[in-house]
Structure formats: structure tokens, C-alpha cells
């Protein structure tokens, strides 16, 4: 009897199963027809996005560059136009005759007299010697600092004889707060000895005598003559010189030339009070760096109007001393002074 063998049939089935499994694996692994592999597609998409970003960035940069070039062209065009355009001419001030200047100057003096009827020397003193010493000390410092220093000084040295005999180091210590105390002490010792030896211990009342004293020039001599002896004089300090030039009374920088120019404008009887009024105005309103033009009573008469603050409210904040609601410089001001006396110097702090 013929029988079909079982082993070959089983082997055949096993081969068929393996072939079917391989086909299944191949189908899973193989992409559909015309379709790219998944990883390749993702990479391409990322590349496309990056390229799009780069393109957008280039466009933005190009726009910015174009904007900058346009702005630069406009700026250049404006500069060119400004250069080519005729400059606006400021109306020239008409030349002022000597007569017109003198009239205006004397009107300024009258206006200042109304503004400062209480104008006075801003150094405390009770006699010519004290005024002479205080004026020498006032160089390179404020009158307030001098006024705060001299009470102790005059308590120790009330006369030229006392001051001439004091120990130099003691004198330096007494006047130290005024600055430059060594040079000032030398001048005070010299002028005190000269007053003792040549003038009988009295301050002379003549300009030619005063200027022979150590440390005494024309300005100091005129202060003493005008305020201690009633002899008219023009005191040209930094304030007076500055305002005299701003007012158009002089163009000189030298103090003696300024004095001579101003003396030719005003009668001699006005010289001392004119000095006080101009110095008062320079300290309170017409400051060196920032004049309070907008709060100035004589602004319509001033050729230099506009050099400082012209806004009235802002200018008002620049006012000093009694006009600004602050104490003056004298510890003992005249009775008609409308402001408050200055405070004395604070006592030195006690050593711990």
C-alpha cells in the first residue's frame, strides 16, 4: 500500500510560513509607493522652516537697512538745506550815544535806589580800624564769614597796638575761618604796626595814606573812606565790575579802569551809595553764573537781559538774601534792613 510521506509535507508548510512572515515584515518596513520615509520628511520640514525664518530675518534686516539709509539721507538733506539757507540775522542793537548811555546809567541808579533804600556795607564794624581789618579779611571769602569771625578777633585785639603785639600764630588761629589766614595775618600785623608807628594808632582818612598800608589797595581804601569817613569813593569788587560791564558802563576788566569809567558817569556825591546798590544787586539778583533776569526790576534798562533765567517764576527762586527770604550777611544789620540778621558762627564741636 502506497502512503504519502508526512515529513516533506511538514517541511513545506514551515517554508511557506517563513516566506509569509518575511513578506509581512517587508510590507511594514517598506513605505507606500511614492511616499518618502518618515524621518526624511520631518527633516525636510525642519529645513523648510529654518529657511523661512532666515528669509524673514533677511527681509527684516533689509527693511531696517533701508529705513536707516532713508533717515540718513533726510538728515543729510536737512544739514545741506541748513547750510544753504541764509542765516537768520539777529537785529543789531542800535549804537548808543554817550549821552544816551549816561542817561540810562543814571536811571538804573535811581531804580536801584528804590529797590534797595537800605543798601549798606555788609561788614560789621563800629570804628574805622574794625572796618579796615574786616575789609582786608573779606578777600577771597564772604562778608558773612568775616562777620562771624571778627567778634572773637576784636575781643582780643580791639586796637592797632593790640593787634601789632599779638603772637602771629594766635592771630592766624583767630582768623583761620576766613581762609588764606597766613597771608592775611601778615597784612594785619604789618598794617597795625604801621598805624601804631606812623599814624599814632589812628586810621588815616586819605586815599594816598591808606594805600601805603600793607594789604590795602584802592578797593579797601575806598570802602574805608566812603563808610568810615564819608569821603565818596567807588568800590570795584567782582560784583561791581561784572554789573558795570553788563550795564554797558565800561568794557574794562582792570579795576582801576572800571573805577575811572564809572566815575565819569555819575556825580561824586553818588559814588559810595552807587557802589552799595550795585553790589547789593549783584549779590541778590544779577549773579555771575545765572542771573535772575525774569525777576530783575531794571531788566528793561539792561543790555545784557536774557543772559540768565527769564521765566519770572524760575527767576524768583534764584533770588538771595532778603529778596529770597533768607538772612543777610551782617550779624548786626542797620535798623532799616528788611531781612533777618545772619546767625553767629556755630561753636566748635567738643572733642569726644
C-alpha positions as CSV (number, residue, x, y, z in Angstrom):
1,X,0.0,0.0,0.0
2,X,1.4,3.4,-1.0
3,X,1.3,6.2,1.7
4,X,2.3,9.9,1.2
5,X,5.3,10.8,3.5
6,X,4.5,13.3,6.4
7,X,7.9,14.9,6.8
8,X,8.2,16.5,3.4
9,X,4.6,18.0,3.8
10,X,5.5,19.5,7.2
11,X,8.7,21.0,5.9
12,X,6.8,22.5,3.0
13,X,4.4,24.2,5.4
14,X,7.2,25.6,7.5
15,X,8.9,27.2,4.5
16,X,5.6,28.7,3.5
17,X,5.1,30.3,6.9
18,X,8.6,31.7,6.9
19,X,8.0,33.3,3.5
20,X,4.7,34.8,4.6
21,X,6.4,36.3,7.7
22,X,9.2,37.8,5.6
23,X,6.6,39.4,3.3
24,X,4.8,40.9,6.3
25,X,8.0,42.3,7.7
26,X,8.9,43.7,4.3
27,X,5.5,45.4,3.9
28,X,5.8,47.1,7.3
29,X,9.3,48.3,6.6
30,X,8.7,49.3,3.0
31,X,7.0,52.8,2.6
32,X,4.0,53.1,0.4
33,X,4.7,53.7,-3.3
34,X,5.7,57.4,-3.9
35,X,5.9,58.2,-0.2
36,X,9.2,59.4,1.5
37,X,10.5,57.8,4.6
38,X,9.1,59.5,7.9
39,X,12.4,60.7,9.2
40,X,13.4,62.2,5.8
41,X,10.1,64.1,5.7
42,X,10.5,65.6,9.2
43,X,14.0,66.7,8.4
44,X,12.8,68.4,5.2
45,X,10.0,70.2,7.1
46,X,12.5,71.4,9.7
47,X,14.9,72.6,7.0
48,X,12.0,74.4,5.3
49,X,11.0,76.2,8.5
50,X,14.6,77.3,9.1
51,X,14.9,78.6,5.6
52,X,11.6,80.5,6.0
53,X,12.9,82.1,9.2
54,X,16.2,83.1,7.6
55,X,14.3,84.6,4.7
56,X,12.1,86.6,7.1
57,X,15.1,87.8,9.0
58,X,16.8,88.9,5.8
59,X,13.7,90.8,4.8
60,X,13.5,92.5,8.2
61,X,17.2,93.4,8.1
62,X,16.8,94.7,4.6
63,X,13.9,96.9,5.7
64,X,15.9,98.3,8.7
65,X,18.9,99.0,6.5
66,X,16.6,100.8,4.0
67,X,15.0,102.8,6.9
68,X,18.4,103.8,8.2
69,X,19.6,104.9,4.7
70,X,16.4,106.9,4.3
71,X,16.8,108.6,7.7
72,X,20.5,109.3,6.9
73,X,19.5,110.8,3.6
74,X,16.9,113.0,5.2
75,X,19.4,114.2,7.9
76,X,22.0,114.9,5.2
77,X,19.4,116.8,3.2
78,X,18.4,118.9,6.3
79,X,22.0,119.7,7.0
80,X,22.6,120.7,3.4
81,X,19.5,122.8,3.5
82,X,20.6,124.4,6.7
83,X,24.0,125.3,5.3
84,X,22.5,126.7,2.1
85,X,19.7,128.6,3.8
86,X,20.6,132.2,4.7
87,X,21.3,132.6,8.4
88,X,18.7,134.5,10.4
89,X,20.2,137.7,11.5
90,X,19.6,138.9,15.0
91,X,18.5,142.5,14.8
92,X,21.6,144.6,15.7
93,X,21.3,146.9,18.7
94,X,21.5,150.4,17.7
95,X,24.7,152.1,18.7
96,X,24.1,154.0,21.9
97,X,25.4,157.5,22.2
98,X,27.4,158.6,25.2
99,X,24.6,160.9,26.3
100,X,22.0,158.1,26.0
101,X,24.3,155.7,28.0
102,X,24.8,158.2,30.8
103,X,21.0,158.9,31.0
104,X,20.3,155.1,31.1
105,X,23.0,154.6,33.7
106,X,21.7,157.3,36.0
107,X,18.2,155.9,35.6
108,X,19.5,152.5,36.7
109,X,21.0,154.1,39.8
110,X,17.6,155.7,40.6
111,X,15.8,152.3,40.1
112,X,18.3,150.6,42.3
113,X,17.9,153.3,45.0
114,X,14.2,152.5,45.1
115,X,14.8,148.8,45.2
116,X,17.5,149.0,47.9
117,X,16.8,152.0,50.1
118,X,18.5,150.2,52.9
119,X,21.8,149.4,50.9
120,X,24.8,149.5,53.2
121,X,28.3,148.0,53.7
122,X,27.8,144.3,54.6
123,X,30.6,144.2,57.0
124,X,30.0,144.6,60.8
125,X,32.2,147.4,62.3
126,X,32.0,150.1,65.0
127,X,35.0,152.2,64.0
128,X,37.5,152.8,61.1
129,X,40.0,150.2,62.4
130,X,37.4,147.4,62.6
131,X,36.2,148.3,59.1
132,X,39.8,148.3,57.7
133,X,40.6,144.9,59.3
134,X,37.2,143.4,58.2
135,X,37.8,144.6,54.6
136,X,41.2,143.0,54.5
137,X,39.8,139.8,55.8
138,X,37.0,139.8,53.2
139,X,39.3,139.0,50.3
140,X,38.5,135.5,48.8
141,X,35.7,134.9,51.2
142,X,32.1,136.1,52.1
143,X,31.2,139.0,54.2
144,X,29.2,136.6,56.3
145,X,32.2,134.5,57.2
146,X,34.1,137.7,58.1
147,X,31.3,138.9,60.3
148,X,31.2,135.6,62.1
149,X,34.9,135.7,62.7
150,X,35.6,139.3,63.8
151,X,33.8,139.3,67.2
152,X,36.4,137.0,68.7
153,X,39.2,138.8,66.9
154,X,38.2,142.3,68.2
155,X,37.6,140.9,71.7
156,X,41.3,140.0,71.7
157,X,42.7,142.9,69.5
158,X,40.4,145.9,69.8
159,X,43.2,148.4,68.8
160,X,46.1,148.6,66.3
161,X,48.5,148.4,69.2
162,X,47.0,145.2,70.5
163,X,47.0,143.6,67.1
164,X,50.6,144.6,66.3
165,X,51.7,142.9,69.6
166,X,49.8,139.6,69.3
167,X,51.6,136.4,68.6
168,X,51.4,135.6,64.8
169,X,50.2,132.0,65.4
170,X,47.5,133.2,67.8
171,X,46.3,135.8,65.1
172,X,46.3,133.1,62.4
173,X,44.2,130.9,64.6
174,X,41.7,133.7,65.2
175,X,41.2,134.5,61.5
176,X,41.6,130.9,60.2
177,X,37.8,130.7,59.1
178,X,38.3,133.4,56.5
179,X,40.8,131.4,54.5
180,X,44.3,132.4,53.4
181,X,44.9,133.1,57.1
182,X,48.7,133.2,56.9
183,X,48.9,135.9,54.2
184,X,46.1,137.9,55.9
185,X,47.7,137.7,59.3
186,X,50.9,139.1,57.8
187,X,49.0,142.0,56.3
188,X,47.1,142.7,59.6
189,X,50.3,142.6,61.6
190,X,52.0,145.0,59.1
191,X,49.2,147.5,58.8
192,X,48.7,147.5,62.6
193,X,52.3,148.3,63.2
194,X,52.2,151.0,60.5
195,X,49.2,152.6,62.2
196,X,50.9,152.5,65.5
197,X,54.2,153.8,64.3
198,X,53.3,156.2,61.6
199,X,49.8,157.4,62.3
200,X,49.6,157.4,66.1
201,X,47.3,154.4,66.2
202,X,44.6,156.0,64.1
203,X,43.4,155.0,60.6
204,X,44.2,157.9,58.2
205,X,41.4,159.5,56.2
206,X,43.2,160.0,52.9
207,X,43.5,157.6,50.0
208,X,47.2,158.3,49.4
209,X,47.9,157.3,53.1
210,X,45.7,154.2,53.2
211,X,47.2,152.6,50.1
212,X,50.6,152.7,51.8
213,X,49.5,150.2,54.4
214,X,50.3,146.5,53.9
215,X,47.4,144.6,52.3
216,X,45.5,147.8,51.4
217,X,44.6,148.6,47.8
218,X,42.3,151.2,46.2
219,X,39.2,149.0,46.8
220,X,39.8,148.6,50.5
221,X,40.8,152.3,50.8
222,X,37.5,153.4,49.1
223,X,35.5,151.1,51.4
224,X,37.0,152.7,54.5
225,X,36.9,156.3,53.2
226,X,33.3,156.0,52.0
227,X,31.8,154.3,55.0
228,X,34.0,155.4,57.9
229,X,34.9,158.9,56.9
230,X,32.1,159.9,54.5
231,X,34.6,160.5,51.6
232,X,33.0,159.5,48.3
233,X,34.5,156.5,46.6
234,X,33.7,153.8,44.1
235,X,34.3,150.2,45.4
236,X,35.1,148.0,42.4
237,X,34.8,144.4,43.6
238,X,33.9,141.4,41.5
239,X,30.2,142.1,41.7
240,X,30.6,145.8,40.8
241,X,32.9,145.1,37.8
242,X,30.6,142.4,36.4
243,X,27.5,144.6,36.6
244,X,29.2,147.7,35.2
245,X,30.1,145.7,32.1
246,X,26.7,144.1,31.8
247,X,25.1,147.5,32.1
248,X,27.4,148.9,29.4
249,X,29.1,151.4,31.6
250,X,32.5,150.1,30.7
251,X,34.3,147.3,28.8
252,X,37.3,147.3,31.0
253,X,38.5,144.4,33.1
254,X,41.0,146.3,35.2
255,X,39.5,147.5,38.4
256,X,41.1,151.0,38.3
257,X,39.9,151.5,34.7
258,X,36.4,150.4,35.7
259,X,36.5,152.9,38.6
260,X,37.6,155.7,36.2
261,X,35.0,154.9,33.6
262,X,32.1,154.8,36.1
263,X,33.3,157.9,38.0
264,X,32.9,159.8,34.7
265,X,29.2,158.8,34.5
266,X,27.9,159.7,38.0
267,X,28.3,162.7,40.2
268,X,30.8,162.3,43.0
269,X,28.2,162.6,45.7
270,X,26.6,159.3,44.4
271,X,29.8,157.2,44.3
272,X,29.6,155.5,47.7
273,X,25.9,154.6,47.6
274,X,26.1,153.6,44.0
275,X,28.7,151.1,45.0
276,X,26.4,149.6,47.7
277,X,23.4,149.4,45.4
278,X,25.3,147.8,42.5
279,X,27.0,145.2,44.9
280,X,23.6,144.5,46.5
281,X,22.0,143.8,43.2
282,X,24.9,141.6,42.1
283,X,24.7,139.5,45.2
284,X,20.9,139.2,45.2
285,X,19.7,139.2,41.6
286,X,22.4,139.6,38.9
287,X,24.5,136.6,39.8
288,X,27.7,135.6,38.0
289,X,26.6,132.3,36.6
290,X,22.8,132.5,36.4
291,X,21.3,136.0,36.7
292,X,17.7,136.1,37.7
293,X,16.7,138.3,34.6
294,X,13.0,137.4,34.9
295,X,12.9,138.9,38.5
296,X,15.0,141.9,37.8
297,X,13.5,145.4,38.4
298,X,15.8,147.0,35.9
299,X,15.6,144.4,33.1
300,X,14.1,147.0,30.6
301,X,17.3,149.1,31.1
302,X,19.8,146.3,30.9
303,X,21.6,145.5,27.6
304,X,22.5,142.0,29.0
305,X,18.9,141.0,29.6
306,X,18.5,137.3,28.6
307,X,21.9,136.1,29.8
308,X,20.1,134.4,32.7
309,X,16.7,132.9,33.6
310,X,13.9,135.0,32.0
311,X,10.9,133.0,33.3
312,X,9.6,135.0,36.3
313,X,8.7,132.0,38.5
314,X,12.0,130.3,37.9
315,X,14.0,133.5,38.3
316,X,12.2,134.2,41.6
317,X,13.7,131.0,43.0
318,X,17.2,132.3,42.3
319,X,16.9,135.4,44.5
320,X,19.2,135.5,47.5
321,X,19.3,137.0,51.0
322,X,16.4,139.2,52.0
323,X,14.9,139.1,48.5
324,X,14.9,135.3,48.6
325,X,13.6,135.2,52.2
326,X,17.0,134.3,53.7
327,X,19.1,136.0,56.4
328,X,21.6,138.7,55.3
329,X,25.3,138.8,55.8
330,X,25.5,141.0,58.8
331,X,25.1,139.8,62.4
332,X,24.2,143.4,63.3
333,X,22.4,144.9,60.3
334,X,21.1,148.5,60.2
335,X,17.8,149.2,61.8
336,X,16.0,149.7,58.4
337,X,17.2,146.3,57.0
338,X,14.1,144.4,56.0
339,X,15.7,140.9,56.3
340,X,16.8,138.8,59.2
341,X,20.3,139.1,60.8
342,X,22.8,136.4,60.0
343,X,23.5,133.8,62.6
344,X,26.8,133.8,64.5
345,X,29.3,131.1,63.8
346,X,28.5,127.8,65.4
347,X,30.8,126.9,68.3
348,X,33.3,124.2,67.5
349,X,32.2,120.6,68.4
350,X,33.5,119.4,71.7
351,X,36.2,116.8,71.4
352,X,35.0,113.3,72.5
